Amino acid sequence: MNLISWVLRFLIPFVVLFTIGYYVPGFSALTIPWLIALSSIAVLGDWLINRAMGRNVSRWGKGLITFLVNTVVIFFITYGIEGGHVPLRASLLAALLITVLSNLVSFGQLKTT
């Protein structure tokens, strides 16, 4: 993957979590450093699991993996943040938005040959 692909993969969760922070209780405790950490962990976790699954995973499978990884990362990492307990439904909503936006961007077209 090239740099543009990594930056987009990082920005999508960052922007979604930043925006949801204004509307959903629990996300408001996420400061910029925590948003950077959550976005980085979500991107790396998604990349590692997709890498372990191989290239024969369908687009729906990758979307499901992205959804599950983002839900787990958002829900469990926010327990370590003071005042940042995010309800499961809010984690599912944020993960769904991240997954939909990530699937709209075709990272395969961003590869350089």
Rosetta constraint file for C-alpha pairs under 8 A:
AtomPair CA 1 CA 5 HARMONIC 6.19 0.50
AtomPair CA 1 CA 6 HARMONIC 6.99 0.50
AtomPair CA 1 CA 110 HARMONIC 7.90 0.50
AtomPair CA 1 CA 111 HARMONIC 5.95 0.50
AtomPair CA 1 CA 112 HARMONIC 7.88 0.50
AtomPair CA 2 CA 6 HARMONIC 6.56 0.50
AtomPair CA 2 CA 110 HARMONIC 7.39 0.50
AtomPair CA 2 CA 111 HARMONIC 6.18 0.50
AtomPair CA 2 CA 112 HARMONIC 6.92 0.50
AtomPair CA 3 CA 7 HARMONIC 6.13 0.50
AtomPair CA 4 CA 8 HARMONIC 6.16 0.50
AtomPair CA 4 CA 110 HARMONIC 7.24 0.50
AtomPair CA 5 CA 9 HARMONIC 6.11 0.50
AtomPair CA 5 CA 107 HARMONIC 6.10 0.50
AtomPair CA 5 CA 110 HARMONIC 6.20 0.50
AtomPair CA 5 CA 111 HARMONIC 7.63 0.50
AtomPair CA 6 CA 10 HARMONIC 6.14 0.50
AtomPair CA 7 CA 11 HARMONIC 6.02 0.50
AtomPair CA 8 CA 12 HARMONIC 6.13 0.50
AtomPair CA 9 CA 13 HARMONIC 7.34 0.50
AtomPair CA 9 CA 43 HARMONIC 6.38 0.50
AtomPair CA 9 CA 102 HARMONIC 7.15 0.50
AtomPair CA 10 CA 14 HARMONIC 6.41 0.50
AtomPair CA 10 CA 39 HARMONIC 5.81 0.50
AtomPair CA 10 CA 40 HARMONIC 6.39 0.50
AtomPair CA 10 CA 43 HARMONIC 6.25 0.50
AtomPair CA 11 CA 15 HARMONIC 5.90 0.50
AtomPair CA 11 CA 39 HARMONIC 7.67 0.50
AtomPair CA 12 CA 16 HARMONIC 6.18 0.50
AtomPair CA 12 CA 98 HARMONIC 6.34 0.50
AtomPair CA 12 CA 101 HARMONIC 6.94 0.50
AtomPair CA 12 CA 102 HARMONIC 6.86 0.50
AtomPair CA 13 CA 17 HARMONIC 5.94 0.50
AtomPair CA 13 CA 39 HARMONIC 5.45 0.50
AtomPair CA 13 CA 42 HARMONIC 7.79 0.50
AtomPair CA 13 CA 98 HARMONIC 5.60 0.50
AtomPair CA 14 CA 18 HARMONIC 5.96 0.50
AtomPair CA 14 CA 35 HARMONIC 6.02 0.50
AtomPair CA 14 CA 36 HARMONIC 6.69 0.50
AtomPair CA 14 CA 38 HARMONIC 7.89 0.50
AtomPair CA 14 CA 39 HARMONIC 5.50 0.50
AtomPair CA 15 CA 19 HARMONIC 5.99 0.50
AtomPair CA 16 CA 20 HARMONIC 6.04 0.50
AtomPair CA 16 CA 94 HARMONIC 6.85 0.50
AtomPair CA 16 CA 97 HARMONIC 7.05 0.50
AtomPair CA 16 CA 98 HARMONIC 6.52 0.50
AtomPair CA 17 CA 21 HARMONIC 6.02 0.50
AtomPair CA 17 CA 27 HARMONIC 7.36 0.50
AtomPair CA 17 CA 35 HARMONIC 7.00 0.50
AtomPair CA 17 CA 94 HARMONIC 6.79 0.50
AtomPair CA 18 CA 22 HARMONIC 7.43 0.50
AtomPair CA 18 CA 30 HARMONIC 7.99 0.50
AtomPair CA 18 CA 35 HARMONIC 7.17 0.50
AtomPair CA 19 CA 23 HARMONIC 7.54 0.50
AtomPair CA 20 CA 24 HARMONIC 5.87 0.50
AtomPair CA 20 CA 27 HARMONIC 6.83 0.50
AtomPair CA 20 CA 94 HARMONIC 7.32 0.50
AtomPair CA 21 CA 25 HARMONIC 7.31 0.50
AtomPair CA 21 CA 26 HARMONIC 7.61 0.50
AtomPair CA 21 CA 27 HARMONIC 4.46 0.50
AtomPair CA 21 CA 28 HARMONIC 4.54 0.50
AtomPair CA 21 CA 29 HARMONIC 7.77 0.50
AtomPair CA 21 CA 30 HARMONIC 7.19 0.50
AtomPair CA 22 CA 27 HARMONIC 7.60 0.50
AtomPair CA 22 CA 28 HARMONIC 6.28 0.50
AtomPair CA 24 CA 28 HARMONIC 7.12 0.50
AtomPair CA 24 CA 90 HARMONIC 7.02 0.50
AtomPair CA 25 CA 86 HARMONIC 7.16 0.50
AtomPair CA 26 CA 30 HARMONIC 7.92 0.50
AtomPair CA 26 CA 83 HARMONIC 6.96 0.50
AtomPair CA 26 CA 84 HARMONIC 4.89 0.50
AtomPair CA 26 CA 85 HARMONIC 5.21 0.50
AtomPair CA 26 CA 86 HARMONIC 4.60 0.50
AtomPair CA 26 CA 87 HARMONIC 7.30 0.50
AtomPair CA 27 CA 84 HARMONIC 6.26 0.50
AtomPair CA 27 CA 85 HARMONIC 7.72 0.50
AtomPair CA 27 CA 86 HARMONIC 6.27 0.50
AtomPair CA 28 CA 84 HARMONIC 7.36 0.50
AtomPair CA 29 CA 81 HARMONIC 7.64 0.50
AtomPair CA 29 CA 82 HARMONIC 7.50 0.50
AtomPair CA 29 CA 83 HARMONIC 5.91 0.50
AtomPair CA 29 CA 84 HARMONIC 5.00 0.50
AtomPair CA 30 CA 34 HARMONIC 5.55 0.50
AtomPair CA 30 CA 35 HARMONIC 6.06 0.50
AtomPair CA 30 CA 81 HARMONIC 7.79 0.50
AtomPair CA 30 CA 84 HARMONIC 6.65 0.50
AtomPair CA 31 CA 35 HARMONIC 6.11 0.50
AtomPair CA 32 CA 36 HARMONIC 6.15 0.50
AtomPair CA 33 CA 37 HARMONIC 6.19 0.50
AtomPair CA 34 CA 38 HARMONIC 6.01 0.50
AtomPair CA 35 CA 39 HARMONIC 5.97 0.50
AtomPair CA 36 CA 40 HARMONIC 6.03 0.50
AtomPair CA 37 CA 41 HARMONIC 6.11 0.50
AtomPair CA 38 CA 42 HARMONIC 6.02 0.50
AtomPair CA 38 CA 73 HARMONIC 7.18 0.50
AtomPair CA 38 CA 74 HARMONIC 6.92 0.50
AtomPair CA 38 CA 77 HARMONIC 7.43 0.50
AtomPair CA 39 CA 43 HARMONIC 6.10 0.50
AtomPair CA 40 CA 44 HARMONIC 6.08 0.50
AtomPair CA 41 CA 45 HARMONIC 5.84 0.50
AtomPair CA 41 CA 73 HARMONIC 7.22 0.50
AtomPair CA 42 CA 46 HARMONIC 6.01 0.50
AtomPair CA 42 CA 69 HARMONIC 6.70 0.50
AtomPair CA 42 CA 70 HARMONIC 5.61 0.50
AtomPair CA 42 CA 73 HARMONIC 6.13 0.50
AtomPair CA 42 CA 74 HARMONIC 7.98 0.50
AtomPair CA 43 CA 47 HARMONIC 6.06 0.50
AtomPair CA 44 CA 48 HARMONIC 6.02 0.50
AtomPair CA 45 CA 49 HARMONIC 6.19 0.50
AtomPair CA 45 CA 69 HARMONIC 6.64 0.50
AtomPair CA 46 CA 50 HARMONIC 6.04 0.50
AtomPair CA 46 CA 65 HARMONIC 7.06 0.50
AtomPair CA 46 CA 66 HARMONIC 5.75 0.50
AtomPair CA 46 CA 69 HARMONIC 6.04 0.50
AtomPair CA 46 CA 70 HARMONIC 7.69 0.50
AtomPair CA 47 CA 51 HARMONIC 5.93 0.50
AtomPair CA 48 CA 52 HARMONIC 6.14 0.50
AtomPair CA 49 CA 53 HARMONIC 6.15 0.50
AtomPair CA 49 CA 65 HARMONIC 7.61 0.50
AtomPair CA 50 CA 54 HARMONIC 6.40 0.50
AtomPair CA 50 CA 55 HARMONIC 7.93 0.50
AtomPair CA 50 CA 62 HARMONIC 6.95 0.50
AtomPair CA 50 CA 65 HARMONIC 7.42 0.50
AtomPair CA 51 CA 55 HARMONIC 7.56 0.50
AtomPair CA 53 CA 57 HARMONIC 7.02 0.50
AtomPair CA 57 CA 61 HARMONIC 5.77 0.50
AtomPair CA 57 CA 62 HARMONIC 6.45 0.50
AtomPair CA 58 CA 62 HARMONIC 6.31 0.50
AtomPair CA 59 CA 63 HARMONIC 6.14 0.50
AtomPair CA 60 CA 64 HARMONIC 6.15 0.50
AtomPair CA 61 CA 65 HARMONIC 6.17 0.50
AtomPair CA 62 CA 66 HARMONIC 6.07 0.50
AtomPair CA 63 CA 67 HARMONIC 6.10 0.50
AtomPair CA 63 CA 99 HARMONIC 6.09 0.50
AtomPair CA 63 CA 100 HARMONIC 7.88 0.50
AtomPair CA 63 CA 103 HARMONIC 6.73 0.50
AtomPair CA 64 CA 68 HARMONIC 6.16 0.50
AtomPair CA 65 CA 69 HARMONIC 6.03 0.50
AtomPair CA 66 CA 70 HARMONIC 6.02 0.50
AtomPair CA 66 CA 95 HARMONIC 7.91 0.50
AtomPair CA 66 CA 99 HARMONIC 5.97 0.50
AtomPair CA 67 CA 71 HARMONIC 6.10 0.50
AtomPair CA 67 CA 95 HARMONIC 5.37 0.50
AtomPair CA 67 CA 96 HARMONIC 6.10 0.50
AtomPair CA 67 CA 98 HARMONIC 7.59 0.50
AtomPair CA 67 CA 99 HARMONIC 5.54 0.50
AtomPair CA 68 CA 72 HARMONIC 6.18 0.50
AtomPair CA 68 CA 95 HARMONIC 7.59 0.50
AtomPair CA 69 CA 73 HARMONIC 6.07 0.50
AtomPair CA 70 CA 74 HARMONIC 5.94 0.50
AtomPair CA 70 CA 95 HARMONIC 5.19 0.50
AtomPair CA 70 CA 98 HARMONIC 7.78 0.50
AtomPair CA 71 CA 75 HARMONIC 5.94 0.50
AtomPair CA 71 CA 91 HARMONIC 5.44 0.50
AtomPair CA 71 CA 92 HARMONIC 5.64 0.50
AtomPair CA 71 CA 94 HARMONIC 7.62 0.50
AtomPair CA 71 CA 95 HARMONIC 5.24 0.50
AtomPair CA 72 CA 76 HARMONIC 5.92 0.50
AtomPair CA 73 CA 77 HARMONIC 5.61 0.50
AtomPair CA 74 CA 78 HARMONIC 6.09 0.50
AtomPair CA 74 CA 86 HARMONIC 7.77 0.50
AtomPair CA 74 CA 91 HARMONIC 5.90 0.50
AtomPair CA 74 CA 95 HARMONIC 7.86 0.50
AtomPair CA 75 CA 79 HARMONIC 7.25 0.50
AtomPair CA 75 CA 85 HARMONIC 7.85 0.50
AtomPair CA 75 CA 86 HARMONIC 6.18 0.50
AtomPair CA 75 CA 87 HARMONIC 7.28 0.50
AtomPair CA 75 CA 88 HARMONIC 6.41 0.50
AtomPair CA 75 CA 91 HARMONIC 5.65 0.50
AtomPair CA 76 CA 80 HARMONIC 7.73 0.50
AtomPair CA 77 CA 81 HARMONIC 7.41 0.50
AtomPair CA 78 CA 84 HARMONIC 5.38 0.50
AtomPair CA 78 CA 85 HARMONIC 5.61 0.50
AtomPair CA 78 CA 86 HARMONIC 6.45 0.50
AtomPair CA 79 CA 84 HARMONIC 6.38 0.50
AtomPair CA 79 CA 85 HARMONIC 5.37 0.50
AtomPair CA 79 CA 86 HARMONIC 7.70 0.50
AtomPair CA 80 CA 84 HARMONIC 7.60 0.50
AtomPair CA 81 CA 85 HARMONIC 7.36 0.50
AtomPair CA 86 CA 90 HARMONIC 6.40 0.50
AtomPair CA 86 CA 91 HARMONIC 6.55 0.50
AtomPair CA 87 CA 91 HARMONIC 6.36 0.50
AtomPair CA 88 CA 92 HARMONIC 6.15 0.50
AtomPair CA 89 CA 93 HARMONIC 6.14 0.50
AtomPair CA 90 CA 94 HARMONIC 6.15 0.50
AtomPair CA 91 CA 95 HARMONIC 6.02 0.50
AtomPair CA 92 CA 96 HARMONIC 5.99 0.50
AtomPair CA 93 CA 97 HARMONIC 6.32 0.50
AtomPair CA 94 CA 98 HARMONIC 6.18 0.50
AtomPair CA 95 CA 99 HARMONIC 6.01 0.50
AtomPair CA 96 CA 100 HARMONIC 6.12 0.50
AtomPair CA 97 CA 101 HARMONIC 6.14 0.50
AtomPair CA 98 CA 102 HARMONIC 5.93 0.50
AtomPair CA 99 CA 103 HARMONIC 6.05 0.50
AtomPair CA 100 CA 104 HARMONIC 6.28 0.50
AtomPair CA 101 CA 105 HARMONIC 6.63 0.50
AtomPair CA 102 CA 106 HARMONIC 7.76 0.50
AtomPair CA 106 CA 110 HARMONIC 7.30 0.50
AtomPair CA 107 CA 111 HARMONIC 7.09 0.50
